[in-house]
Every structure is written in C-alpha cells, then in structure tokens.
Amino acid sequence: MGRPDAEISVTSIPDIARYTVESILLLVDPEKSEREINVAGERTTWQHLIDDLDAVQGVMYQCTNLSLEEAHIKQEEYRRSGDEVSELEWSAKPPAASGSAVVPGKLDNDKFSSVPETAKEILQRIFPVA
C-alpha cells in the first residue's frame, strides 16, 4: 500500500511500557505546561521491514502495493456494510503507507535507561526460529 520507501516508526509494546513507566521519573520543566517525549524503537521503511521479515522467516514475500485511493474505497465499503473492524483496519493504512506513521522530530530515547528493540529484533521475538 502506498510507497515501499515510506518511513515508519516501529516500537515494541514492551518498549512502550518501559518508556511510559520510566517517563514518570523524568523531571518536568516548570516553565512548560506539558511534557512531550518522542521515542521509537526504530525508524525504517516498509520495504526494509518486509526485508527483515523475509530474513527472519526465511520466506520471500511478494508485496502488492495498493493505491491510497483503493484503501479509502475499501474503508468506505466496510463502513457502509457496518463492518467496523475492517473499516478501522483500512482507515489506518493510508496514513501509515504515506509516511505519516513516523515519530516526528528528534527522538528522546537517550533519556531512558533501556535500549529499544529494532524492528528485526521484534520480528525475531515474534517469529522464533523453530
């Protein structure tokens, strides 16, 4: 869907949990009314993520890139049919495939004690070699 070279941020659920808990311990700037923390496990591209999946699983995946217009049409079809789950799945595809699924700005990973998993490490954990 969209561009294989579109940049995305990939962060594991365990890393998100660690960042969330540890962020409570970070000092808050009294000059600011809110705190923003930008973290991500890895910034990569869809193609690189598929290449990692190929390597981890030992399978060569054939990717079909659909247009963003097709995704919007599918989303609308599912909305009209009342299939909310499929509607939500298709609604997430255009932003992710267009490069909008990337954590913006400088990452604050260095403010934390742990090193996040890379996309490939996440895939290796999810799909262990038998």
C-alpha positions as a printed NumPy array, in Angstrom:
array([[  0.   ,   0.   ,   0.   ],
       [  1.388,   3.358,  -0.853],
       [  5.14 ,   3.711,  -1.1  ],
       [  7.519,   0.916,  -0.054],
       [ 10.062,   3.625,   0.784],
       [  7.663,   5.446,   3.138],
       [  9.284,   5.903,   6.527],
       [  7.649,   4.389,   9.618],
       [  8.464,   4.194,  13.304],
       [  8.395,   0.744,  14.876],
       [  8.293,   0.336,  18.665],
       [  7.524,  -2.84 ,  20.588],
       [  4.78 ,  -2.961,  23.201],
       [  7.308,  -3.89 ,  25.949],
       [  9.411,  -0.842,  24.993],
       [  6.345,   1.415,  25.039],
       [  5.543,   0.115,  28.534],
       [  9.135,   0.74 ,  29.713],
       [  9.154,   4.265,  28.271],
       [  5.777,   5.025,  29.85 ],
       [  6.78 ,   3.861,  33.322],
       [ 10.236,   5.418,  33.254],
       [  8.913,   8.729,  31.877],
       [  7.176,   9.289,  35.21 ],
       [ 10.609,   9.623,  36.786],
       [ 11.838,  12.295,  34.357],
       [ 11.997,  15.815,  35.72 ],
       [  9.365,  18.2  ,  34.43 ],
       [ 10.41 ,  21.634,  33.216],
       [  8.486,  24.069,  35.464],
       [  8.485,  26.604,  32.605],
       [  6.29 ,  24.332,  30.462],
       [  2.664,  23.352,  30.965],
       [  3.1  ,  19.968,  29.32 ],
       [  5.796,  17.442,  28.517],
       [  6.346,  15.811,  25.162],
       [  8.589,  12.804,  24.732],
       [  9.402,  11.366,  21.307],
       [ 10.589,   7.765,  21.389],
       [ 10.729,   4.957,  18.864],
       [ 12.41 ,   1.608,  18.603],
       [ 13.498,   2.251,  15.044],
       [ 12.754,   4.472,  12.092],
       [ 12.7  ,   2.323,   8.993],
       [ 10.784,   1.889,   5.738],
       [  8.029,  -0.543,   4.816],
       [ 10.398,  -2.234,   2.361],
       [ 13.113,  -2.637,   4.988],
       [ 10.522,  -4.074,   7.404],
       [  9.445,  -6.626,   4.764],
       [ 13.114,  -7.42 ,   4.047],
       [ 13.645,  -8.05 ,   7.786],
       [ 10.576, -10.299,   7.858],
       [ 11.939, -12.207,   4.83 ],
       [ 15.256, -12.725,   6.642],
       [ 13.688, -13.75 ,   9.96 ],
       [ 11.209, -16.211,   8.475],
       [ 13.334, -17.415,   5.58 ],
       [ 10.485, -16.625,   3.197],
       [ 10.484, -14.296,   0.223],
       [  7.317, -12.222,   0.45 ],
       [  5.69 , -10.833,  -2.664],
       [  4.282,  -7.389,  -1.88 ],
       [  1.426,  -5.752,  -3.69 ],
       [  1.285,  -2.002,  -3.325],
       [ -2.264,  -0.698,  -3.451],
       [ -3.086,   2.906,  -4.121],
       [ -4.2  ,   5.082,  -1.262],
       [ -7.408,   5.721,  -3.201],
       [ -8.152,   1.979,  -3.116],
       [ -7.716,   1.986,   0.648],
       [-10.19 ,   4.842,   1.021],
       [-12.687,   2.987,  -1.2  ],
       [-12.302,  -0.207,   0.885],
       [-12.717,   1.763,   4.103],
       [-15.946,   3.305,   2.803],
       [-17.244,  -0.102,   1.631],
       [-16.707,  -1.562,   5.096],
       [-18.232,   1.494,   6.768],
       [-21.377,   1.13 ,   4.666],
       [-21.597,  -2.604,   5.382],
       [-21.303,  -1.998,   9.146],
       [-18.016,  -3.933,   9.476],
       [-16.329,  -1.586,  11.961],
       [-13.227,  -3.741,  12.482],
       [-12.399,  -3.837,   8.765],
       [-13.269,  -0.165,   8.411],
       [-10.768,   0.713,  11.164],
       [ -8.103,  -1.562,   9.659],
       [ -8.415,   0.151,   6.277],
       [ -8.555,   3.614,   7.854],
       [ -5.09 ,   3.095,   9.342],
       [ -3.457,   2.041,   6.089],
       [ -3.277,   5.362,   4.196],
       [ -1.521,   7.33 ,   6.965],
       [  0.929,   4.51 ,   7.636],
       [  1.643,   3.868,   3.967],
       [  2.126,   7.547,   3.156],
       [  4.896,   8.08 ,   5.694],
       [  2.674,   9.645,   8.347],
       [  3.385,   6.812,  10.789],
       [  6.702,   8.186,  11.933],
       [  7.501,   9.763,  15.289],
       [  8.393,  13.368,  14.401],
       [ 11.435,  15.31 ,  15.443],
       [ 14.442,  14.324,  17.486],
       [ 13.998,  11.114,  19.423],
       [ 14.389,  11.193,  23.205],
       [ 15.494,   7.563,  23.512],
       [ 18.724,   8.699,  25.182],
       [ 16.755,   9.932,  28.221],
       [ 15.929,   6.348,  29.142],
       [ 17.969,   3.531,  30.625],
       [ 16.964,   0.793,  28.185],
       [ 17.797,   0.345,  24.521],
       [ 14.684,  -0.377,  22.447],
       [ 14.35 ,  -3.391,  20.207],
       [ 14.903,  -2.876,  16.498],
       [ 12.204,  -3.94 ,  14.058],
       [ 14.216,  -7.052,  13.21 ],
       [ 14.614,  -7.956,  16.898],
       [ 10.858,  -7.6  ,  17.378],
       [ 10.22 ,  -9.902,  14.432],
       [ 12.767, -12.429,  15.746],
       [ 10.952, -12.471,  19.088],
       [  7.514, -12.835,  17.493],
       [  8.624, -15.439,  14.94 ],
       [ 11.29 , -17.539,  16.681],
       [ 13.258, -19.992,  14.584],
       [ 11.969, -23.483,  15.296]])
